């Protein structure tokens, strides 16, 4: 095994870091306090060509993999935490089902605009009454000639206020009429038509610069050409979006954990108490060393899962482990950073309180820690299904 980054990967990391230097802590603190989407940041990444990092070259992208995307998103989160990462997140991973299963006409029509940053895309899968049980979604798509009429609700839809496009999972066959409950679902990539979709923002603990929403869909008319792949097979296509999402989320968790650790280490070296830097005391040093080790281990699993995905090998177990371990490592690092700074860690101007608020989301989304463990118990350990 070779753990050394390739020259291309090193150049990506260096280029992304140079671009991120233009957006300092004060920028992200202000965006979070004002709940303003970072449009200039998004546009800068689009102009530099990074939004198309995982989109094939023939559709306007860089033609690289989820491994390179994970390295980029790790750097993004380390510089700007989840406000930065979530601003780009959907553009990076969300179109994987389209890339792998969309028609040639759809890919040529839609992907270049994503790579250029000309459109924002949202991911509409989760529903208020289904949650992690995706097979029981109730948003329906009824075919009328060359058009599907869609009705239902979605929740926790990121960036719907900015989005022009929607990756939308529906049921085209009722669950009681299919042999497998994962059958009968259809995936669309279509316009977010605000005449038929009400976007209602949800107010949350952290990541205030990037909106989270509930969608109310009322007779949305979608042309048949917007179906991703085949009608009724949307769930299996969706999996090609869920695994890279978990991998990228894990990479972002490593990044935000390192951001918090960096602030804590700086403070531990400079803060003098009882005549010595507080970092010389084991009660401070050992937890920070532990946080460092957890982040390092989590990153190894991120890169393993990304490598498997890029080689089109099964990676569900590894993607879940990466997300599980990285989320825990990030939370521990952010918590220890607040504790290291003490009272100052609770103050906004020191940033670690923002990291702490934002990293809590990573233990919930895009899959809860408990559901990740359920999946590992079933698919890795071959234990009976528990739900």
C-alpha positions as CSV (number, residue, x, y, z in Angstrom):
1,X,0.0,0.0,0.0
2,X,1.2,3.5,-0.8
3,X,-0.1,6.2,1.6
4,X,1.7,9.0,-0.3
5,X,-0.5,11.4,-2.2
6,X,0.0,11.6,-5.9
7,X,1.4,14.7,-7.5
8,X,-2.0,15.7,-8.7
9,X,-3.5,15.2,-5.2
10,X,-0.7,17.3,-3.7
11,X,-1.4,20.1,-6.2
12,X,-5.1,20.0,-5.4
13,X,-4.5,20.4,-1.7
14,X,-2.0,23.2,-2.2
15,X,-4.3,25.0,-4.7
16,X,-7.3,24.7,-2.4
17,X,-5.4,26.0,0.6
18,X,-4.2,29.0,-1.4
19,X,-7.8,29.8,-2.4
20,X,-9.1,29.3,1.1
21,X,-6.6,31.8,2.5
22,X,-8.8,34.5,1.0
23,X,-11.6,33.6,3.4
24,X,-10.5,34.0,7.0
25,X,-12.1,33.3,10.4
26,X,-13.7,36.7,10.5
27,X,-15.4,36.0,7.2
28,X,-16.9,32.8,8.4
29,X,-17.8,34.2,11.8
30,X,-19.7,37.0,10.0
31,X,-21.5,34.7,7.6
32,X,-22.7,32.6,10.4
33,X,-23.8,35.5,12.6
34,X,-25.7,37.1,9.7
35,X,-27.0,33.8,8.3
36,X,-25.7,34.8,4.8
37,X,-24.9,32.3,2.2
38,X,-21.2,32.7,1.1
39,X,-21.9,33.4,-2.5
40,X,-18.5,34.9,-3.2
41,X,-16.8,31.9,-1.7
42,X,-18.9,29.5,-3.8
43,X,-18.2,31.6,-6.9
44,X,-14.4,31.6,-6.2
45,X,-14.4,27.8,-6.1
46,X,-16.5,27.6,-9.3
47,X,-14.2,30.0,-11.1
48,X,-11.2,27.9,-10.0
49,X,-12.8,24.8,-11.5
50,X,-13.1,22.9,-8.2
51,X,-16.8,22.3,-8.3
52,X,-16.4,19.9,-11.2
53,X,-13.6,17.9,-9.5
54,X,-15.5,14.6,-9.7
55,X,-17.4,15.3,-13.0
56,X,-16.0,13.7,-16.1
57,X,-14.0,15.8,-18.4
58,X,-16.4,15.3,-21.3
59,X,-19.1,17.1,-19.3
60,X,-16.9,20.1,-18.2
61,X,-15.3,18.6,-15.1
62,X,-11.8,17.6,-14.0
63,X,-12.5,13.9,-14.3
64,X,-11.0,13.1,-10.9
65,X,-12.5,10.9,-8.2
66,X,-14.1,11.0,-4.8
67,X,-10.6,10.6,-3.3
68,X,-9.6,14.0,-4.7
69,X,-13.0,15.4,-3.7
70,X,-12.5,14.2,-0.1
71,X,-9.1,15.8,0.1
72,X,-10.5,19.0,-1.1
73,X,-13.5,19.0,1.3
74,X,-11.2,18.1,4.2
75,X,-9.3,21.3,3.5
76,X,-12.5,23.3,3.0
77,X,-13.9,22.2,6.4
78,X,-10.6,22.8,8.1
79,X,-10.6,26.4,6.9
80,X,-14.3,27.4,7.1
81,X,-16.0,24.5,9.0
82,X,-19.4,23.3,8.0
83,X,-20.6,26.6,6.6
84,X,-17.9,26.3,3.9
85,X,-18.2,22.6,3.4
86,X,-22.0,22.6,3.1
87,X,-22.0,25.5,0.6
88,X,-20.1,23.2,-1.9
89,X,-21.1,19.7,-0.7
90,X,-24.0,19.0,-3.0
91,X,-22.3,20.2,-6.1
92,X,-19.4,17.8,-5.4
93,X,-21.2,14.5,-4.5
94,X,-24.8,15.0,-5.3
95,X,-24.6,14.4,-9.1
96,X,-22.9,11.0,-8.8
97,X,-26.2,9.2,-9.6
98,X,-26.6,11.4,-12.7
99,X,-23.0,10.8,-13.7
100,X,-23.4,7.0,-13.4
101,X,-27.0,6.4,-14.4
102,X,-28.3,9.5,-16.2
103,X,-28.9,9.4,-19.9
104,X,-26.2,10.8,-22.2
105,X,-28.6,13.6,-23.1
106,X,-29.1,14.5,-19.4
107,X,-25.4,14.5,-18.6
108,X,-24.6,16.8,-21.5
109,X,-27.5,19.0,-20.7
110,X,-27.0,19.3,-16.9
111,X,-23.4,18.6,-15.8
112,X,-21.5,21.4,-17.4
113,X,-23.6,24.0,-15.5
114,X,-22.9,22.3,-12.2
115,X,-19.1,22.2,-12.9
116,X,-19.2,25.9,-13.8
117,X,-21.1,26.8,-10.7
118,X,-23.9,28.3,-12.8
119,X,-26.5,26.3,-10.8
120,X,-27.0,25.3,-7.2
121,X,-28.5,21.9,-6.5
122,X,-30.4,20.5,-3.6
123,X,-30.9,16.9,-2.4
124,X,-34.5,16.0,-1.6
125,X,-34.8,12.5,-0.1
126,X,-35.6,12.6,3.6
127,X,-39.3,13.0,4.6
128,X,-40.9,14.1,7.9
129,X,-42.6,10.7,8.5
130,X,-40.0,8.4,7.0
131,X,-36.6,9.7,8.2
132,X,-33.9,7.0,7.7
133,X,-36.6,4.5,6.5
134,X,-36.3,5.7,2.9
135,X,-38.4,2.9,1.5
136,X,-41.5,4.3,3.2
137,X,-41.4,7.8,1.6
138,X,-44.8,9.0,0.5
139,X,-43.9,11.6,-2.1
140,X,-45.5,10.3,-5.2
141,X,-44.9,10.7,-8.9
142,X,-47.8,9.9,-11.2
143,X,-47.2,9.7,-14.9
144,X,-49.4,11.6,-17.3
145,X,-48.0,11.0,-20.8
146,X,-44.6,12.6,-21.1
147,X,-44.9,14.3,-17.7
148,X,-44.8,13.1,-14.1
149,X,-47.0,15.0,-11.5
150,X,-45.3,15.0,-8.1
151,X,-46.8,15.6,-4.7
152,X,-45.4,15.3,-1.2
153,X,-43.1,16.7,1.4
154,X,-39.3,16.7,2.0
155,X,-37.3,17.8,5.0
156,X,-33.7,18.7,5.9
157,X,-33.1,19.8,2.3
158,X,-29.9,21.8,2.3
159,X,-29.6,24.9,0.1
160,X,-33.1,24.8,-1.3
161,X,-33.3,28.6,-0.9
162,X,-30.4,29.0,-3.4
163,X,-31.1,25.9,-5.5
164,X,-32.1,25.9,-9.1
165,X,-32.2,22.1,-9.4
166,X,-33.4,19.3,-7.3
167,X,-32.3,15.6,-7.0
168,X,-35.7,14.2,-6.0
169,X,-36.6,10.7,-4.8
170,X,-40.3,9.7,-5.3
171,X,-42.5,6.6,-5.3
172,X,-43.9,5.7,-8.6
173,X,-45.3,2.4,-7.4
174,X,-46.9,2.0,-3.9
175,X,-44.9,0.0,-1.5
176,X,-47.7,-2.6,-1.1
177,X,-47.5,-3.3,-4.8
178,X,-43.8,-4.2,-5.1
179,X,-42.0,-7.4,-4.3
180,X,-39.0,-5.6,-2.7
181,X,-39.6,-2.5,-0.7
182,X,-36.7,-0.8,-2.4
183,X,-38.4,-1.2,-5.8
184,X,-40.9,1.2,-7.2
185,X,-38.9,4.4,-6.4
186,X,-37.9,6.8,-9.1
187,X,-35.2,9.5,-9.0
188,X,-35.5,12.8,-10.8
189,X,-33.0,15.6,-11.5
190,X,-35.2,18.5,-12.3
191,X,-35.9,22.2,-11.9
192,X,-36.9,23.5,-8.4
193,X,-40.0,25.2,-9.6
194,X,-41.1,27.5,-6.9
195,X,-44.6,27.8,-8.3
196,X,-45.2,24.2,-7.2
197,X,-42.7,23.9,-4.3
198,X,-42.9,25.9,-1.2
199,X,-39.5,26.2,0.5
200,X,-39.8,26.8,4.3
201,X,-36.5,27.3,6.2
202,X,-35.8,25.4,9.4
203,X,-33.9,27.3,12.1
204,X,-31.1,25.2,13.6
205,X,-28.3,25.1,16.2
206,X,-25.4,25.8,13.8
207,X,-24.2,26.2,10.2
208,X,-26.4,29.3,9.9
209,X,-24.9,30.5,6.6
210,X,-26.3,27.5,4.7
211,X,-30.0,27.0,4.9
212,X,-31.9,23.8,5.8
213,X,-35.5,23.5,4.7
214,X,-38.8,21.7,4.5
215,X,-40.3,21.4,1.0
216,X,-44.0,21.3,0.3
217,X,-44.5,19.9,-3.3
218,X,-47.9,20.5,-4.8
219,X,-48.5,19.2,-8.4
220,X,-44.9,19.7,-9.6
221,X,-44.9,18.8,-13.3
222,X,-41.6,17.2,-14.3
223,X,-40.8,16.1,-17.9
224,X,-40.0,12.4,-18.4
225,X,-36.6,13.3,-19.7
226,X,-35.7,14.3,-16.1
227,X,-35.9,10.7,-14.8
228,X,-32.4,9.5,-13.7
229,X,-32.0,6.0,-15.2
230,X,-35.1,3.8,-15.3
231,X,-38.4,4.4,-13.6
232,X,-38.7,2.3,-10.5
233,X,-35.0,1.8,-9.9
234,X,-34.2,5.1,-8.2
235,X,-33.2,3.5,-4.8
236,X,-30.3,1.6,-6.3
237,X,-29.2,4.7,-8.1
238,X,-29.5,6.7,-4.9
239,X,-26.9,4.5,-3.2
240,X,-24.3,5.8,-5.6
241,X,-24.9,9.2,-4.1
242,X,-25.2,8.1,-0.4
243,X,-21.9,6.4,-0.2
244,X,-19.8,9.3,-1.6
245,X,-21.9,11.6,0.7
246,X,-20.8,9.7,3.7
247,X,-17.2,9.7,2.6
248,X,-17.2,13.4,2.0
249,X,-19.0,14.1,5.2
250,X,-16.4,12.1,7.0
251,X,-13.6,14.0,5.3
252,X,-15.3,17.3,6.4
253,X,-15.5,15.9,9.9
254,X,-11.7,15.3,9.9
255,X,-11.3,18.9,8.6
256,X,-13.4,20.6,11.3
257,X,-11.8,18.4,14.0
258,X,-8.4,19.6,12.9
259,X,-9.5,23.2,12.8
260,X,-10.6,22.9,16.4
261,X,-7.4,21.1,17.4
262,X,-5.3,23.7,15.8
263,X,-7.0,26.5,17.8
264,X,-6.6,24.4,21.0
265,X,-2.9,23.7,20.4
266,X,-2.2,27.3,19.7
267,X,-3.9,28.3,23.0
268,X,-2.2,25.5,25.0
269,X,1.2,26.7,23.8
270,X,0.6,30.4,24.6
271,X,-1.6,30.4,27.7
272,X,0.6,30.6,30.9
273,X,-0.9,29.4,34.1
274,X,1.1,28.7,37.3
275,X,4.2,29.9,35.4
276,X,4.0,27.3,32.6
277,X,2.1,26.9,29.3
278,X,-1.0,24.9,30.0
279,X,0.0,22.4,27.2
280,X,2.7,21.2,29.5
281,X,0.1,19.7,31.9
282,X,-1.0,16.2,31.0
283,X,-4.7,17.0,31.8
284,X,-4.5,19.3,28.8
285,X,-1.9,17.5,26.6
286,X,-3.3,13.9,26.8
287,X,-6.8,14.7,25.5
288,X,-5.4,16.8,22.7
289,X,-3.0,14.0,21.7
290,X,-6.0,11.6,21.9
291,X,-8.0,13.9,19.6
292,X,-5.1,14.0,17.2
293,X,-4.9,10.2,17.1
294,X,-8.6,9.8,16.5
295,X,-8.6,12.2,13.6
296,X,-5.6,10.5,12.0
297,X,-7.3,7.0,12.2
298,X,-10.6,8.4,10.8
299,X,-8.8,9.9,7.8
300,X,-7.3,6.6,6.9
301,X,-10.8,5.1,6.7
302,X,-12.0,8.0,4.7
303,X,-9.3,7.5,2.1
304,X,-9.8,3.7,2.0
305,X,-13.6,4.1,1.4
306,X,-12.9,6.8,-1.3
307,X,-10.4,4.5,-3.0
308,X,-12.8,1.6,-3.1
309,X,-15.6,3.8,-4.5
310,X,-13.3,5.2,-7.2
311,X,-12.4,1.7,-8.3
312,X,-16.2,0.8,-8.4
313,X,-15.7,-1.8,-5.6
314,X,-18.2,-2.3,-2.7
315,X,-17.6,0.4,-0.1
316,X,-20.8,0.6,2.0
317,X,-19.2,-0.8,5.1
318,X,-16.1,1.4,4.8
319,X,-18.2,4.5,4.0
320,X,-20.3,3.9,7.2
321,X,-17.2,3.3,9.3
322,X,-15.6,6.4,8.0
323,X,-18.6,8.5,8.7
324,X,-19.1,6.9,12.2
325,X,-15.5,7.3,13.3
326,X,-14.9,10.7,11.8
327,X,-18.0,12.2,13.4
328,X,-17.0,10.9,16.8
329,X,-13.4,12.2,16.3
330,X,-14.6,15.6,15.2
331,X,-17.0,15.9,18.2
332,X,-14.3,14.9,20.6
333,X,-11.8,17.3,19.1
334,X,-14.2,20.2,19.2
335,X,-15.3,19.5,22.7
336,X,-11.7,19.3,23.9
337,X,-10.9,22.5,22.1
338,X,-13.7,24.3,24.0
339,X,-12.5,22.8,27.3
340,X,-8.9,23.8,26.6
341,X,-9.8,27.4,26.1
342,X,-12.1,27.3,29.1
343,X,-14.3,30.4,29.3
344,X,-12.8,31.8,26.1
345,X,-13.9,28.7,24.3
346,X,-17.5,29.7,25.0
347,X,-16.9,33.1,23.3
348,X,-17.7,33.6,19.6
349,X,-14.6,35.5,18.8
350,X,-12.5,32.4,19.5
351,X,-14.4,30.3,16.9
352,X,-14.2,26.9,18.7
353,X,-17.8,27.4,20.0
354,X,-18.9,27.6,16.3
355,X,-17.0,24.5,15.5
356,X,-18.6,22.7,18.4
357,X,-22.1,23.8,17.3
358,X,-21.5,22.8,13.7
359,X,-19.8,19.4,14.4
360,X,-22.8,18.2,16.4
361,X,-24.7,17.8,13.2
362,X,-22.2,15.3,11.9
363,X,-23.4,12.7,14.4
364,X,-26.9,13.0,13.0
365,X,-26.4,13.6,9.2
366,X,-26.4,12.2,6.6
367,X,-27.0,9.1,8.7
368,X,-27.2,8.8,12.5
369,X,-24.5,7.0,14.4
370,X,-27.0,4.5,15.4
371,X,-28.1,3.7,11.9
372,X,-24.5,3.4,10.8
373,X,-24.0,0.8,13.6
374,X,-27.2,-1.0,12.5
375,X,-25.8,-1.2,9.0
376,X,-22.4,-2.5,10.1
377,X,-24.0,-5.1,12.4
378,X,-26.1,-6.4,9.5
379,X,-23.7,-6.1,6.5
380,X,-20.3,-6.5,8.1
381,X,-21.0,-8.8,11.1
382,X,-23.9,-10.7,9.4
383,X,-26.1,-10.3,12.5
384,X,-29.9,-10.4,12.1
385,X,-31.5,-7.2,11.0
386,X,-32.5,-5.2,14.0
387,X,-35.1,-2.8,12.5
